[in-house]
Amino acid sequence: MSGSGTTAGDDPLQTAVWRLRSRGCWTDAAALLTPRLAEPAAALERAGLLVERCLFTGEGWAEAEDALRTAEAVAQDDEERGGAACERGRLAYAATRLGVRDRADEARSALGRAAALLASTSPGRPLLDFRRGLVAEHIADSPQAARAAYQRAHAGAVTHQDTLLLSFTWLHQAGLALRDGELTEARHGFSQSLRIREELGYLIGTAPVLAALADCEPEPEAGRLREEARRLFRLLGGVPVWLGAQLARPVPAQPSATQPSATGASSTEPEPAA
């Protein structure tokens, strides 16, 4: 599940789902798809919404598992089965990253199964590459493997015109750059991610990028960005839940061209997959 926002020519149902999703109303968005659960695409999209809710809120694990089982049951071909496996890998990754339960082996296994099922030209392949990058970076602690996976995902997102996924690949490549002290590259990546999310109206994903960009900027711009992130965080009811701790941290020392921000290593933690 990714998506590039809405346009005037979109299916009205998809437009409604996007608008709810982009504001963090995952349960309501999933409810719109419930009458179509016999359709593999709708069942998979609904599962993706509920998995994303877990990543942002840390709640709803049982509902996400049920939705995944439904998507797996109605899948009819390798593309659909691969998509369901990719979502299962994301759910296992989320549980591991948020400290709910260690499901790292399940995440790797499910994403590996998805890789075997999805053709190299599949439109779902860039999203799979991105999620494998998340596992490499945050579970395997292998930034080099993560960077390669993010680069493949980025190129695939360009090819398939998946604008929302591009916002994630920009964001996570920038996070690795900040981790390495490459402030100019990090600032560019975070700025690109923020631009895309603002253009798409992806409100729920805007505050984390504002907070990340603040770690690359000098004062007073850094303070302005953090305050805007706090405003959005409060507006959305304290979601994503993991951002609160980041926004509450002491303001880091102003970065220089050679010294990364003290918070750089966790600036995108644990930003969900698209």
Salt bridges, closest charged atoms under 4 A:
GLU39 OE1 - ARG36 NH2 3.12
GLU52 OE1 - ARG21 NH2 2.78
GLU52 OE1 - ARG90 NH1 3.94
GLU63 OE1 - ARG53 NH2 3.71
GLU65 OE1 - ARG88 NH1 3.12
GLU65 OE2 - ARG103 NH1 2.91
ASP66 OD1 - ARG69 NH2 2.27
GLU72 OE2 - ARG88 NE 2.58
ASP78 OD1 - ARG81 NH2 3.14
GLU87 OE1 - ARG90 NH2 3.07
GLU87 OE2 - ARG131 NH1 3.29
ASP105 OD1 - ARG108 NH1 3.28
GLU106 OE2 - ARG88 NH1 3.57
GLU106 OE1 - ARG103 NE 2.81
ASP129 OD1 - ARG152 NE 3.80
GLU137 OE1 - HIS138 NE2 3.57
ASP141 OD1 - ARG179 NH2 3.19
ASP180 OD2 - ARG147 NH2 2.85
GLU199 OE1 - ARG195 NH1 3.26
ASP215 OD1 - ARG226 NH2 3.12
GLU217 OE2 - ARG187 NE 3.43
GLU219 OE2 - ARG226 NH1 3.68
GLU221 OE2 - ARG224 NH2 2.72
GLU227 OE1 - ARG230 NH1 3.58
GLU227 OE2 - ARG234 NH2 3.44
GLU228 OE2 - ARG231 NH2 2.79
GLU269 OE2 - ARG97 NH2 3.79
GLU271 OE2 - ARG197 NH1 2.78
